[in-house]
Amino acid sequence: MAIAADPSRAYRDAMNRRARILALAGLAALALLVAVGPEHRANIEIFAHRQGDTAPQRLQAAIDLGIVGVSVLVTWSKRLAP
């Protein structure tokens, strides 16, 4: 006696295969977007020095992780009183 194939299992297998293909295509598209996309960098600048100060103190730092980068610039005056 032959056992008939379960049609619901075949449907689930096809859906799982389709889901894996879509997930793989999505990951490939995301990798392509990251590789080809413009430079992603956040520039943060905080100017807290007096307007007439010709040589303000400054702190500058940058972190680049490949996918995203952050650049920070902070300036201040030594003398706060005019």
Backbone as numpy.savetxt, mean C-alpha at the origin, in Angstrom:
# Nx Ny Nz CAx CAy CAz Cx Cy Cz
-23.91 -53.67 -10.28 -24.74 -52.52 -10.28 -23.85 -51.27 -10.28
-24.04 -50.40 -11.23 -23.23 -49.20 -11.37 -23.84 -48.07 -10.55
-22.94 -47.31 -9.92 -23.38 -46.17 -9.11 -23.30 -44.92 -9.99
-24.40 -44.20 -10.03 -24.44 -42.98 -10.85 -23.60 -41.89 -10.19
-22.95 -41.09 -11.02 -22.14 -39.98 -10.52 -23.04 -38.94 -9.88
-22.56 -38.35 -8.80 -23.33 -37.34 -8.08 -23.21 -36.00 -8.81
-24.31 -35.50 -9.41 -24.22 -34.24 -10.16 -23.91 -33.04 -9.26
-24.32 -33.07 -7.99 -24.05 -31.92 -7.12 -22.56 -31.83 -6.80
-21.87 -32.98 -6.72 -20.43 -32.95 -6.47 -19.69 -32.37 -7.67
-20.10 -32.74 -8.87 -19.48 -32.20 -10.08 -19.67 -30.68 -10.13
-20.86 -30.22 -9.73 -21.12 -28.79 -9.72 -20.23 -28.08 -8.70
-20.08 -28.66 -7.48 -19.22 -28.07 -6.46 -17.77 -28.03 -6.91
-17.30 -29.11 -7.56 -15.93 -29.13 -8.05 -15.70 -28.04 -9.09
-16.66 -27.85 -9.98 -16.53 -26.81 -11.02 -16.52 -25.42 -10.38
-17.35 -25.21 -9.37 -17.39 -23.91 -8.69 -16.09 -23.67 -7.93
-15.55 -24.69 -7.27 -14.28 -24.52 -6.56 -13.16 -24.19 -7.53
-13.15 -24.85 -8.68 -12.12 -24.58 -9.70 -12.26 -23.15 -10.21
-13.49 -22.73 -10.46 -13.74 -21.37 -10.96 -13.32 -20.35 -9.91
-13.61 -20.61 -8.63 -13.23 -19.69 -7.56 -11.71 -19.59 -7.45
-11.01 -20.72 -7.58 -9.54 -20.69 -7.53 -8.97 -19.90 -8.69
-9.53 -20.08 -9.87 -9.04 -19.35 -11.05 -9.27 -17.85 -10.88
-10.45 -17.46 -10.38 -10.74 -16.04 -10.16 -9.83 -15.44 -9.09
-9.58 -16.18 -8.02 -8.68 -15.69 -6.97 -7.27 -15.52 -7.50
-6.80 -16.45 -8.28 -5.46 -16.37 -8.87 -5.36 -15.20 -9.85
-6.40 -15.00 -10.64 -6.42 -13.87 -11.58 -6.44 -12.54 -10.82
-7.17 -12.48 -9.71 -7.20 -11.27 -8.90 -5.85 -10.95 -8.28
-5.17 -11.99 -7.78 -3.83 -11.78 -7.23 -2.84 -11.34 -8.30
-2.95 -11.91 -9.49 -2.07 -11.50 -10.58 -2.33 -10.04 -10.97
-3.60 -9.64 -11.01 -3.93 -8.25 -11.34 -3.40 -7.29 -10.27
-3.52 -7.68 -9.00 -3.01 -6.85 -7.92 -1.49 -6.71 -7.98
-0.79 -7.81 -8.27 0.66 -7.78 -8.40 1.07 -6.88 -9.57
0.35 -6.95 -10.66 0.64 -6.10 -11.82 0.40 -4.64 -11.48
-0.66 -4.35 -10.74 -0.95 -2.97 -10.36 0.13 -2.40 -9.46
0.62 -3.21 -8.54 1.68 -2.76 -7.64 2.99 -2.55 -8.40
3.30 -3.44 -9.32 4.57 -3.37 -10.05 4.58 -2.21 -11.05
3.47 -1.92 -11.67 3.44 -0.94 -12.75 2.90 0.41 -12.27
2.19 0.44 -11.16 1.54 1.65 -10.68 2.53 2.74 -10.33
2.00 3.94 -10.13 2.88 5.07 -9.77 3.47 4.88 -8.38
4.46 5.69 -8.09 5.12 5.59 -6.80 4.14 5.98 -5.70
3.99 5.13 -4.71 3.08 5.37 -3.60 3.90 5.87 -2.43
3.77 7.15 -2.14 4.53 7.74 -1.04 3.69 8.83 -0.39
3.63 8.80 0.91 2.96 9.86 1.67 4.00 10.86 2.10
3.82 12.12 1.77 4.73 13.19 2.17 4.05 14.00 3.27
4.64 14.00 4.45 4.11 14.74 5.59 5.11 15.83 5.95
4.67 17.10 5.90 5.55 18.22 6.21 4.90 19.08 7.29
5.62 19.29 8.38 5.14 20.12 9.48 6.14 21.26 9.66
5.71 22.48 9.34 6.56 23.66 9.46 6.13 24.42 10.71
6.94 24.36 11.77 6.62 25.03 13.03 7.67 26.09 13.36
8.42 26.54 12.39 9.44 27.55 12.66 8.89 28.94 12.36
9.56 29.95 12.93 9.16 31.33 12.69 9.39 31.68 11.23
8.61 32.58 10.72 8.70 32.95 9.31 10.03 33.60 8.97
10.61 34.40 9.87 11.86 35.09 9.59 13.11 34.25 9.88
12.94 33.06 10.40 14.09 32.21 10.76 14.75 31.70 9.48
16.03 32.10 9.30 16.73 31.70 8.07 17.38 30.32 8.17
17.54 29.82 9.39 18.16 28.49 9.56 17.39 27.69 10.62
16.19 27.24 10.29 15.42 26.49 11.28 16.01 25.08 11.50
15.75 24.55 12.68 16.14 23.17 12.95 15.21 22.28 12.13
15.71 21.13 11.73 14.86 20.26 10.93 15.15 18.79 11.23
14.13 18.01 11.07 14.21 16.57 11.20 13.56 15.98 9.97
14.28 15.14 9.28 13.75 14.56 8.05 13.98 13.06 8.09
12.94 12.29 7.74 13.04 10.84 7.75 12.21 10.28 6.60
12.63 9.13 6.12 11.89 8.47 5.07 11.94 6.96 5.29
10.82 6.31 5.07 10.73 4.86 5.16 10.11 4.38 3.86
10.78 3.47 3.18 10.26 2.91 1.94 10.21 1.40 2.07
9.00 0.84 1.99 8.83 -0.60 2.13 8.62 -1.29 0.78
8.82 -0.58 -0.29 8.65 -1.17 -1.61 7.26 -0.91 -2.16
6.23 -1.28 -1.42 4.86 -1.07 -1.88 4.39 0.33 -1.50
4.77 0.77 -0.31 4.35 2.08 0.17 5.53 2.74 0.88
5.58 4.04 0.83 6.65 4.79 1.49 6.09 5.99 2.22
6.81 6.42 3.24 6.41 7.60 4.01 7.62 8.50 4.16
7.44 9.78 3.88 8.48 10.78 4.03 7.97 11.85 4.99
8.76 12.16 6.02 8.34 13.13 7.04 9.39 14.23 7.14
8.95 15.49 7.18 9.82 16.65 7.38 9.19 17.51 8.46
9.96 17.78 9.52 9.50 18.64 10.62 10.56 19.71 10.83
10.13 20.98 10.89 11.04 22.09 11.15 10.55 22.86 12.36
11.51 23.48 13.10 11.16 24.31 14.25 12.28 25.31 14.47
11.97 26.36 15.21 12.96 27.38 15.54 13.56 27.11 16.90
14.83 27.46 17.06 15.47 27.30 18.37 14.85 28.27 19.38
14.66 29.48 18.92 14.09 30.51 19.78 12.61 30.65 19.45
11.76 30.48 20.46 10.32 30.61 20.22 9.86 32.04 20.41
10.53 32.80 21.30 10.14 34.20 21.53 10.75 35.09 20.46
10.03 36.14 20.02 10.59 37.03 18.99 11.68 37.93 19.48
